[in-house]
Amino acid sequence: MKGNRATLALLATLLLLIGGLFGVWFVNNYEYVSEQVRGSMGIEARRNPLLAAERFLSRLGLSAESQTGRQYLVEPPPGPGLLLVRDLGPPLSRSRLASLLAWVEHGGTLVVTPGSAMVEGGGHPLLQQFAVAIESEALLEEEVPGSLSLPWSGLSLQVDFDTGRWFSVENAGSYWAAPDEDYPHLVRFPWGKGSVTFLSDNEFLTNSRIDEKDHALLLAYLAGDAERAWLLYNAQMPSLLSYLWRHAPYLMISLALFGIAAIWRLQQSSGPRISPLVRRERNLLEQLQANADFAWRHNPTLGLLEATRREVERRWLASHPQLLQMNEKARCDWLQKQTGMTADSLHTALYSRHTDTGQLIKTTTILQRLFSALHPERK
């Protein structure tokens, strides 16, 4: 028993020694390395270009949210905070503009970028309120923007503004900043307890560029000491379908289900099924007979009387050219003398347009007698 215990103790010691040596070797030859792999943007990031800016502000401790539409331009947010508008969109009415500026006056921070269509003199009431116009010019050479000194803090930041767009400012009470003093890209106006800041462009705040240079730092300084932030990444009016889906989703779902049920119901048959007709091909004689029956039902004179009339009259005119100079009545009087038939019956047979079934037989008989009188050898 003592020998077995000594052997087990020796084996355990050897295993511990081998495990310790392997651990020392593994630690000396391997190290933990974290690697960051940049993947493609998700659906939310492709839809919202300010998603990274929203999450950055959230990490700073702000209650940030991104929205689309013009809700906060038409009806300002509840309470002060940062309202960042990526595109001003259509002009606001006087009452809406007054409501928005009243929100700023009570401590709101408004940061807006004029739309791409508002160039050369502006056109939005908000820009006209502060005597600001945005101008643009296609530069022949791409200029490298320099440092930007914030007018309210004196800090110098590296921000890549679009050098082809800048502001012209006529208001002497503004603070503006730009790498080149002649072409300001950031203009800030104090308004009551808050401020209004205009940016010539905001592409540096989008998902793909906010992590470059001091772009995120500028957004932090724009937010200041605000506790809430609202980012409007699209200030255009939403489509009717998206608006209804946002405000009445149950109604849209009900309408969709009703449409599916209606389409399914229309595809269902009602009443007894009609047995399919078995059609067979007709031969030529049957087709001709069917055409003749149709013509007889709808117009007995079609193809059955007019052709005979024309042929009999043509033969008489060819045999007696003097008939060409006569009218219908004179022709019938002349034919009466030649055939012995009455002029009225001849006129009915040759020129009458009202022929019933009984009259058709009489007319055919008179035409046959006219033909026989002209060609007695064919009787």
Kinemage of the C-alpha trace (Angstrom):
@kinemage 1
@onewidth
@group {chain A} dominant
@subgroup {mainchain}
@vectorlist {calphas} color= white
{ca met a 1} P 0.000 0.000 0.000
{ca lys a 2} L 2.848 2.382 0.913
{ca gly a 3} L 4.553 1.658 -2.431
{ca asn a 4} L 1.400 2.479 -4.409
{ca arg a 5} L 0.949 5.734 -2.532
{ca ala a 6} L 4.527 6.734 -3.225
{ca thr a 7} L 4.089 5.971 -6.899
{ca leu a 8} L 0.857 8.038 -7.151
{ca ala a 9} L 2.505 10.955 -5.347
{ca leu a 10} L 5.454 10.823 -7.743
{ca leu a 11} L 3.125 10.796 -10.796
{ca ala a 12} L 1.115 13.700 -9.460
{ca thr a 13} L 4.296 15.687 -8.852
{ca leu a 14} L 5.506 14.981 -12.379
{ca leu a 15} L 2.147 16.069 -13.868
{ca leu a 16} L 2.186 19.294 -11.907
{ca leu a 17} L 5.751 19.962 -12.986
{ca ile a 18} L 4.921 19.320 -16.646
{ca gly a 19} L 1.789 21.526 -16.429
{ca gly a 20} L 3.764 24.330 -14.841
{ca leu a 21} L 6.476 24.141 -17.494
{ca phe a 22} L 3.802 24.201 -20.278
{ca gly a 23} L 2.114 27.223 -18.673
{ca val a 24} L 5.399 29.127 -18.493
{ca trp a 25} L 6.151 28.299 -22.144
{ca phe a 26} L 2.642 29.320 -23.309
{ca val a 27} L 2.803 32.669 -21.490
{ca asn a 28} L 6.235 33.452 -22.947
{ca asn a 29} L 5.246 32.589 -26.531
{ca tyr a 30} L 1.629 33.839 -26.792
{ca glu a 31} L -0.034 37.119 -25.937
{ca tyr a 32} L -3.635 38.369 -26.033
{ca val a 33} L -4.152 40.803 -28.893
{ca ser a 34} L -7.453 42.558 -29.718
{ca glu a 35} L -8.079 43.325 -33.377
{ca gln a 36} L -10.732 45.712 -34.635
{ca val a 37} L -12.312 44.761 -37.967
{ca arg a 38} L -14.387 47.384 -39.742
{ca gly a 39} L -17.478 45.833 -41.301
{ca ser a 40} L -20.095 47.232 -43.601
{ca met a 41} L -22.705 49.658 -42.296
{ca gly a 42} L -25.869 48.184 -40.919
{ca ile a 43} L -29.350 49.046 -42.076
{ca glu a 44} L -29.799 51.684 -39.346
{ca ala a 45} L -26.491 53.373 -40.184
{ca arg a 46} L -27.320 53.483 -43.898
{ca arg a 47} L -30.677 55.048 -43.103
{ca asn a 48} L -29.373 57.509 -40.511
{ca pro a 49} L -26.124 59.320 -41.460
{ca leu a 50} L -25.933 60.879 -37.960
{ca leu a 51} L -26.137 57.603 -36.036
{ca ala a 52} L -22.484 57.758 -34.955
{ca ala a 53} L -22.977 61.355 -33.790
{ca glu a 54} L -26.000 60.272 -31.742
{ca arg a 55} L -24.045 57.501 -30.014
{ca phe a 56} L -21.102 59.820 -29.410
{ca leu a 57} L -23.355 62.319 -27.627
{ca ser a 58} L -24.916 59.475 -25.633
{ca arg a 59} L -21.464 58.476 -24.372
{ca leu a 60} L -20.929 62.077 -23.262
{ca gly a 61} L -23.960 61.684 -20.994
{ca leu a 62} L -26.588 63.407 -23.157
{ca ser a 63} L -29.992 61.921 -23.809
{ca ala a 64} L -29.650 61.858 -27.613
{ca glu a 65} L -32.085 60.682 -30.263
{ca ser a 66} L -32.214 60.843 -34.071
{ca gln a 67} L -35.353 61.571 -36.035
{ca thr a 68} L -36.496 62.242 -39.570
{ca gly a 69} L -39.109 64.746 -40.650
{ca arg a 70} L -39.859 68.338 -39.628
{ca gln a 71} L -41.543 67.714 -36.301
{ca tyr a 72} L -39.068 69.649 -34.136
{ca leu a 73} L -38.793 72.495 -36.650
{ca val a 74} L -42.553 72.943 -36.695
{ca glu a 75} L -43.041 72.204 -32.990
{ca pro a 76} L -39.805 72.777 -30.988
{ca pro a 77} L -38.695 70.126 -28.474
{ca pro a 78} L -39.939 70.186 -24.890
{ca gly a 79} L -37.290 71.930 -22.833
{ca pro a 80} L -33.822 73.236 -23.736
{ca gly a 81} L -31.140 71.172 -25.406
{ca leu a 82} L -29.225 70.758 -28.663
{ca leu a 83} L -31.236 70.640 -31.889
{ca leu a 84} L -28.980 69.698 -34.816
{ca val a 85} L -30.668 69.997 -38.236
{ca arg a 86} L -28.794 68.431 -41.143
{ca asp a 87} L -30.880 70.177 -43.826
{ca leu a 88} L -33.289 73.072 -43.227
{ca gly a 89} L -35.560 71.960 -46.036
{ca pro a 90} L -38.520 74.095 -47.207
{ca pro a 91} L -39.004 77.581 -45.672
{ca leu a 92} L -40.867 77.934 -42.387
{ca ser a 93} L -43.879 80.174 -41.893
{ca arg a 94} L -43.580 83.281 -39.727
{ca ser a 95} L -45.437 81.670 -36.819
{ca arg a 96} L -43.291 78.518 -36.951
{ca leu a 97} L -40.091 80.581 -37.112
{ca ala a 98} L -41.198 82.701 -34.149
{ca ser a 99} L -41.948 79.533 -32.143
{ca leu a 100} L -38.530 78.073 -32.982
{ca leu a 101} L -36.677 81.259 -31.984
{ca ala a 102} L -38.700 81.440 -28.766
{ca trp a 103} L -37.428 77.957 -27.900
{ca val a 104} L -33.852 79.141 -28.559
{ca glu a 105} L -34.425 82.232 -26.422
{ca his a 106} L -35.335 80.037 -23.463
{ca gly a 107} L -31.999 78.223 -23.574
{ca gly a 108} L -32.088 76.046 -26.674
{ca thr a 109} L -29.031 75.493 -28.866
{ca leu a 110} L -29.934 75.378 -32.560
{ca val a 111} L -27.314 74.151 -35.055
{ca val a 112} L -28.500 74.141 -38.670
{ca thr a 113} L -27.070 73.644 -42.137
{ca pro a 114} L -28.812 75.305 -45.097
{ca gly a 115} L -29.939 72.962 -47.835
{ca ser a 116} L -27.973 72.445 -51.008
{ca ala a 117} L -30.526 74.500 -52.969
{ca met a 118} L -30.124 77.602 -50.743
{ca val a 119} L -27.153 79.184 -52.482
{ca glu a 120} L -26.376 82.638 -53.784
{ca gly a 121} L -28.399 84.820 -51.459
{ca gly a 122} L -30.290 82.259 -49.408
{ca gly a 123} L -34.037 82.058 -49.356
{ca his a 124} L -34.957 80.656 -45.939
{ca pro a 125} L -36.602 82.974 -43.368
{ca leu a 126} L -34.211 81.752 -40.667
{ca leu a 127} L -31.183 82.895 -42.687
{ca gln a 128} L -32.892 86.180 -43.516
{ca gln a 129} L -33.627 86.728 -39.813
{ca phe a 130} L -29.877 86.823 -39.092
{ca ala a 131} L -28.829 88.417 -42.421
{ca val a 132} L -26.848 85.343 -43.447
{ca ala a 133} L -26.517 84.021 -46.978
{ca ile a 134} L -24.698 80.955 -48.201
{ca glu a 135} L -22.607 81.121 -51.321
{ca ser a 136} L -20.840 78.475 -53.340
{ca glu a 137} L -18.221 78.352 -56.014
{ca ala a 138} L -16.626 75.440 -57.836
{ca leu a 139} L -12.934 75.618 -57.029
{ca leu a 140} L -10.382 74.662 -59.638
{ca glu a 141} L -8.068 73.172 -57.034
{ca glu a 142} L -9.028 71.452 -53.813
{ca glu a 143} L -7.921 73.603 -50.902
{ca val a 144} L -6.753 72.054 -47.659
{ca pro a 145} L -8.638 73.704 -44.780
{ca gly a 146} L -6.573 74.953 -41.883
{ca ser a 147} L -7.319 75.135 -38.183
{ca leu a 148} L -10.638 76.545 -37.006
{ca ser a 149} L -10.775 78.750 -33.946
{ca leu a 150} L -14.080 78.587 -32.113
{ca pro a 151} L -15.289 82.159 -31.565
{ca trp a 152} L -16.796 81.490 -28.111
{ca ser a 153} L -13.919 79.478 -26.619
{ca gly a 154} L -10.759 80.333 -28.537
{ca leu a 155} L -9.927 76.664 -29.127
{ca ser a 156} L -8.238 75.707 -32.381
{ca leu a 157} L -9.703 72.613 -34.083
{ca gln a 158} L -8.992 70.763 -37.299
{ca val a 159} L -12.299 70.424 -39.220
{ca asp a 160} L -12.748 69.553 -42.891
{ca phe a 161} L -15.413 71.936 -44.124
{ca asp a 162} L -16.355 72.020 -47.789
{ca thr a 163} L -14.163 74.814 -49.129
{ca gly a 164} L -16.586 75.430 -52.023
{ca arg a 165} L -19.350 76.694 -49.665
{ca trp a 166} L -19.207 79.572 -47.207
{ca phe a 167} L -21.305 82.306 -45.600
{ca ser a 168} L -21.613 85.981 -46.268
{ca val a 169} L -22.556 87.727 -43.002
{ca glu a 170} L -24.036 91.198 -42.732
{ca asn a 171} L -24.924 91.029 -39.038
{ca ala a 172} L -22.239 92.683 -36.934
{ca gly a 173} L -23.372 90.925 -33.751
{ca ser a 174} L -22.302 87.456 -34.884
{ca tyr a 175} L -19.364 85.250 -34.031
{ca trp a 176} L -17.892 83.461 -36.975
{ca ala a 177} L -14.974 81.164 -37.538
{ca ala a 178} L -13.149 79.891 -40.600
{ca pro a 179} L -9.637 78.902 -41.679
{ca asp a 180} L -9.810 81.847 -44.046
{ca glu a 181} L -11.346 84.993 -42.563
{ca asp a 182} L -12.847 85.974 -45.912
{ca tyr a 183} L -14.870 82.752 -46.194
{ca pro a 184} L -16.506 81.827 -42.864
{ca his a 185} L -17.894 78.293 -42.511
{ca leu a 186} L -19.287 78.544 -38.969
{ca val a 187} L -21.428 81.471 -37.789
{ca arg a 188} L -22.876 81.684 -34.284
{ca phe a 189} L -25.466 84.154 -32.968
{ca pro a 190} L -26.407 84.501 -29.286
{ca trp a 191} L -30.202 84.654 -28.906
{ca gly a 192} L -31.570 85.137 -25.412
{ca lys a 193} L -30.318 82.319 -23.194
{ca gly a 194} L -29.463 80.154 -26.198
{ca ser a 195} L -27.704 80.443 -29.531
{ca val a 196} L -28.149 79.788 -33.236
{ca thr a 197} L -25.193 78.310 -35.119
{ca phe a 198} L -24.995 77.983 -38.890
{ca leu a 199} L -22.671 75.437 -40.538
{ca ser a 200} L -21.853 75.755 -44.227
{ca asp a 201} L -21.937 71.940 -44.461
{ca asn a 202} L -22.029 69.021 -42.030
{ca glu a 203} L -20.571 66.095 -43.941
{ca phe a 204} L -17.812 65.940 -41.321
{ca leu a 205} L -20.469 64.858 -38.779
{ca thr a 206} L -21.684 61.847 -40.782
{ca asn a 207} L -20.954 58.236 -39.859
{ca ser a 208} L -17.957 57.839 -42.159
{ca arg a 209} L -16.163 61.074 -41.172
{ca ile a 210} L -16.975 61.969 -37.576
{ca asp a 211} L -13.986 59.962 -36.325
{ca glu a 212} L -11.522 62.046 -38.368
{ca lys a 213} L -9.483 64.960 -37.000
{ca asp a 214} L -11.463 67.066 -34.459
{ca his a 215} L -14.926 66.526 -35.944
{ca ala a 216} L -16.367 64.798 -32.898
{ca leu a 217} L -14.736 67.364 -30.590
{ca leu a 218} L -16.459 70.195 -32.471
{ca leu a 219} L -19.803 68.443 -31.986
{ca ala a 220} L -19.075 68.209 -28.243
{ca tyr a 221} L -18.351 71.936 -28.061
{ca leu a 222} L -21.489 72.699 -30.070
{ca ala a 223} L -23.542 70.707 -27.532
{ca gly a 224} L -21.979 72.636 -24.668
{ca asp a 225} L -23.653 71.897 -21.332
{ca ala a 226} L -26.905 70.637 -22.887
{ca glu a 227} L -28.474 67.588 -21.291
{ca arg a 228} L -30.561 66.482 -24.263
{ca ala a 229} L -29.898 66.374 -27.993
{ca trp a 230} L -32.182 65.925 -30.998
{ca leu a 231} L -30.606 65.175 -34.376
{ca leu a 232} L -32.786 65.699 -37.448
{ca tyr a 233} L -30.953 63.843 -40.196
{ca asn a 234} L -33.702 64.499 -42.752
{ca ala a 235} L -35.964 67.546 -42.444
{ca gln a 236} L -38.058 66.719 -45.509
{ca met a 237} L -41.698 65.759 -45.112
{ca pro a 238} L -42.075 61.962 -44.953
{ca ser a 239} L -44.151 60.137 -47.511
{ca leu a 240} L -47.821 59.474 -46.789
{ca leu a 241} L -47.234 55.741 -46.289
{ca ser a 242} L -44.368 56.260 -43.838
{ca tyr a 243} L -46.366 58.918 -41.969
{ca leu a 244} L -49.370 56.594 -41.628
{ca trp a 245} L -47.142 53.702 -40.579
{ca arg a 246} L -45.560 55.832 -37.869
{ca his a 247} L -48.797 57.253 -36.486
{ca ala a 248} L -51.324 54.487 -37.282
{ca pro a 249} L -49.498 51.150 -37.665
{ca tyr a 250} L -52.521 49.072 -36.621
{ca leu a 251} L -54.648 50.744 -39.281
{ca met a 252} L -52.057 49.955 -41.959
{ca ile a 253} L -51.820 46.330 -40.798
{ca ser a 254} L -55.620 46.014 -40.841
{ca leu a 255} L -55.837 47.459 -44.356
{ca ala a 256} L -53.121 45.090 -45.576
{ca leu a 257} L -54.888 42.056 -44.090
{ca phe a 258} L -58.201 43.226 -45.542
{ca gly a 259} L -56.610 43.589 -48.988
{ca ile a 260} L -55.133 40.087 -48.791
{ca ala a 261} L -58.500 38.648 -47.721
{ca ala a 262} L -60.318 40.533 -50.505
{ca ile a 263} L -57.905 39.263 -53.165
{ca trp a 264} L -58.257 35.701 -51.850
{ca arg a 265} L -62.068 36.008 -51.853
{ca leu a 266} L -62.161 37.308 -55.423
{ca gln a 267} L -60.212 34.270 -56.551
{ca gln a 268} L -62.806 31.902 -55.123
{ca ser a 269} L -65.654 30.696 -57.384
{ca ser a 270} L -69.318 31.066 -56.392
{ca gly a 271} L -72.217 28.930 -57.570
{ca pro a 272} L -72.064 25.709 -59.599
{ca arg a 273} L -69.200 25.200 -61.963
{ca ile a 274} L -69.942 25.544 -65.666
{ca ser a 275} L -68.838 22.523 -67.592
{ca pro a 276} L -66.284 23.449 -70.236
{ca leu a 277} L -67.569 23.598 -73.792
{ca val a 278} L -66.223 20.972 -76.116
{ca arg a 279} L -65.350 22.698 -79.350
{ca arg a 280} L -64.609 20.930 -82.571
{ca glu a 281} L -63.228 22.331 -85.768
{ca arg a 282} L -65.701 23.095 -88.594
{ca asn a 283} L -65.053 22.211 -92.169
{ca leu a 284} L -65.275 24.777 -94.961
{ca leu a 285} L -68.884 24.031 -95.932
{ca glu a 286} L -70.066 24.417 -92.340
{ca gln a 287} L -68.218 27.736 -92.098
{ca leu a 288} L -69.842 29.004 -95.296
{ca gln a 289} L -73.264 27.864 -94.094
{ca ala a 290} L -72.753 29.646 -90.768
{ca asn a 291} L -71.730 32.864 -92.544
{ca ala a 292} L -74.807 32.648 -94.789
{ca asp a 293} L -77.094 32.074 -91.791
{ca phe a 294} L -75.591 35.066 -90.024
{ca ala a 295} L -76.006 37.278 -93.077
{ca trp a 296} L -79.610 36.143 -93.516
{ca arg a 297} L -80.497 36.844 -89.865
{ca his a 298} L -79.018 40.317 -89.827
{ca asn a 299} L -79.587 41.543 -93.410
{ca pro a 300} L -81.229 39.263 -95.981
{ca thr a 301} L -80.202 41.513 -98.845
{ca leu a 302} L -76.522 41.426 -97.938
{ca gly a 303} L -74.771 39.274 -100.513
{ca leu a 304} L -78.048 37.673 -101.619
{ca leu a 305} L -79.970 40.433 -103.426
{ca glu a 306} L -77.663 43.388 -104.063
{ca ala a 307} L -75.217 41.401 -106.135
{ca thr a 308} L -78.040 40.063 -108.321
{ca arg a 309} L -79.509 43.547 -108.759
{ca arg a 310} L -76.176 45.005 -109.790
{ca glu a 311} L -75.473 42.195 -112.233
{ca val a 312} L -78.928 42.378 -113.951
{ca glu a 313} L -78.771 46.173 -114.202
{ca arg a 314} L -75.199 46.044 -115.519
{ca arg a 315} L -76.188 43.651 -118.315
{ca trp a 316} L -79.160 45.801 -119.393
{ca leu a 317} L -76.992 48.945 -119.402
{ca ala a 318} L -74.325 47.169 -121.446
{ca ser a 319} L -76.903 45.926 -123.996
{ca his a 320} L -78.826 49.230 -124.187
{ca pro a 321} L -76.471 52.191 -123.644
{ca gln a 322} L -79.345 54.685 -123.924
{ca leu a 323} L -80.380 53.664 -120.398
{ca leu a 324} L -77.250 55.383 -119.043
{ca gln a 325} L -78.795 58.789 -119.824
{ca met a 326} L -82.031 58.041 -117.929
{ca asn a 327} L -82.891 58.272 -114.238
{ca glu a 328} L -84.398 55.398 -112.268
{ca lys a 329} L -88.038 56.226 -113.120
{ca ala a 330} L -87.329 56.630 -116.840
{ca arg a 331} L -85.433 53.348 -116.886
{ca cys a 332} L -88.362 51.516 -115.264
{ca asp a 333} L -90.808 53.015 -117.780
{ca trp a 334} L -88.574 51.947 -120.682
{ca leu a 335} L -88.174 48.423 -119.269
{ca gln a 336} L -91.951 48.180 -118.843
{ca lys a 337} L -92.381 48.615 -122.588
{ca gln a 338} L -89.721 45.962 -123.288
{ca thr a 339} L -90.776 43.306 -120.759
{ca gly a 340} L -94.466 43.921 -120.086
{ca met a 341} L -93.948 44.141 -116.308
{ca thr a 342} L -95.236 47.138 -114.362
{ca ala a 343} L -92.919 50.052 -113.687
{ca asp a 344} L -93.593 49.886 -109.922
{ca ser a 345} L -92.606 46.234 -109.660
{ca leu a 346} L -89.452 46.923 -111.680
{ca his a 347} L -88.528 49.875 -109.454
{ca thr a 348} L -89.059 47.744 -106.322
{ca ala a 349} L -86.956 44.912 -107.727
{ca leu a 350} L -84.040 47.127 -108.816
{ca tyr a 351} L -83.912 50.034 -106.383
{ca ser a 352} L -86.016 49.442 -103.275
{ca arg a 353} L -84.019 49.235 -99.979
{ca his a 354} L -86.803 47.839 -97.820
{ca thr a 355} L -87.172 44.146 -98.529
{ca asp a 356} L -88.763 41.622 -96.205
{ca thr a 357} L -88.759 37.875 -96.646
{ca gly a 358} L -91.982 37.787 -98.709
{ca gln a 359} L -90.910 40.671 -100.893
{ca leu a 360} L -87.510 39.036 -101.405
{ca ile a 361} L -89.149 36.116 -103.233
{ca lys a 362} L -91.140 38.458 -105.513
{ca thr a 363} L -88.070 40.595 -106.188
{ca thr a 364} L -86.010 37.522 -107.047
{ca thr a 365} L -88.736 36.381 -109.490
{ca ile a 366} L -88.819 39.774 -111.248
{ca leu a 367} L -85.027 39.849 -111.509
{ca gln a 368} L -85.072 36.370 -113.000
{ca arg a 369} L -87.677 37.497 -115.605
{ca leu a 370} L -85.526 40.582 -116.427
{ca phe a 371} L -82.516 38.372 -116.951
{ca ser a 372} L -84.522 35.961 -119.135
{ca ala a 373} L -85.919 38.844 -121.224
{ca leu a 374} L -82.399 40.001 -121.953
{ca his a 375} L -81.105 36.483 -122.665
{ca pro a 376} L -84.058 34.434 -123.966
{ca glu a 377} L -81.697 31.661 -125.025
{ca arg a 378} L -80.898 30.924 -121.313
{ca lys a 379} L -84.478 30.139 -120.304
